[in-house]
Amino acid sequence: MTDTRGAGKLREKLLFQRRAIVDDGFGNEQSGDFVTVFTAAAELIPLKGGEPVLAARLSGVQPFIIKIRGCNAARSVTPAWRAVDARNPARLFNITAAVDPDNKNAWIDIMATQGVAT
């Protein structure tokens, strides 16, 4: 079965954010507030099956796969980042992993959870 990914399924708009590094005034660097690095159209796929997924859902956490087009900024996403729904800023996704599923840099699949502190 071929994977026919296209822009038609990218219906969500997400802001990808990471913590800024700020100076504390004494020459030390520390983590600051989240700042938006880039915005991307995305497909949100909720995970539905499996015992770990069901256990997470019972505790108020919903795992998602976020599919976005590959770009330099998207390839720099790490678990220290988060994604925010641009249309509903109260909807936060804690990123747990980001992978290039076919090693062609065309798409990035990001594992994320909604409902946990970021």
N, C-alpha and C positions, 0 to 999 in steps of 0.2 A: 504494500500500500504506500503510495507516495504522499509526502507531506506537502499540501498545497496551501502554504501560508500566504496571506495577502493582507493588504491594508484594510479590507472590508471588516475584519474582526477586531481591529484596533479601535474600539469604541470609547475607551476611557482615556482621560487626560490626567497624567500623574506628574507630580513634582518630585524629583529625586534630590534629597537633601543629605548633607553631612555636617558634622559639627565644625565650626570655624575654630582655628587656633588663635587665641588672643594672648596678649601680654598682660600679666597681672600687675604691672607697674613696678615690679622689682626685678625685671629681667627674666622671669620664668614664663614659659609657655604653658597654657592650660586650655582645656576645651571650653568653647563658648556655646552660643546658641546655634541651632540648626540654620543653615543657609541653603538656599536652592542653588544647585549646580547646573541642572538642566531640566527641561520639560520634555516629556515624550508621550506619544499616543501609545496605548497599551491594551492588551487583552487580559482580563482577569478571569482565571479559571479556578473556581473553588474546588478543593480536594474533598471527596465525599466518602471514600471507602477505606477500609483497613482499620485495625484496632487502634493504632496510635492516633489516627485522624479522628476517630470517634471519641476517644478519650480527651483529646484536645478540645473538641467541640463541646463536650459536656462541661469542661472547665471554662467555657466562654471564649475560647481561642479558635479562630477559623483559619486554617492554612490555605494559601493561594499559590498558584503559579502565575507570575506576571510575565507576559511575553512582550518584548519590545524589539524594535529594529536595532541592529548593531551599529555603533558609532564609537568614536574614541572615548567620549564621556561615559557611554553605557558600559564599555569594557573596563572602566575603572571602578565600578560599583563593588563594594565590599559589604560584609555584615555590619560594619560600623555605620552604614547609611540607613536611611529610611525613605519610604515613599509616602506621599500625601496626595489624596484625591484633590485635584484642582477645583472641582465643582462642589466638594463637601470637605473643607479643611479639617473637620473633626474626625474624618476617616483616615487613620494612620496604619501603615503597614511596616512592621519590623522585618527588615531583610535578614534572612539567615544564610543564603547562598546565592551565587550568581554563576551560571555556566553558559558556555557556547555549545549547544547540543550537537551540532554537526561539524564543528571545527572549521567553518567557512566564514565566521565573523558576520554573517548576515542577520542572525537573530540572537538575542540573549534571553535565556529563561532564568527568572529570578524566583527563588523560593522565599515566601514571606508569610508572616502571620499577622492577622488583624485581631486586636483585643488584648495585646500585651503592652506593657510600658516600653517606650523606646529610649 
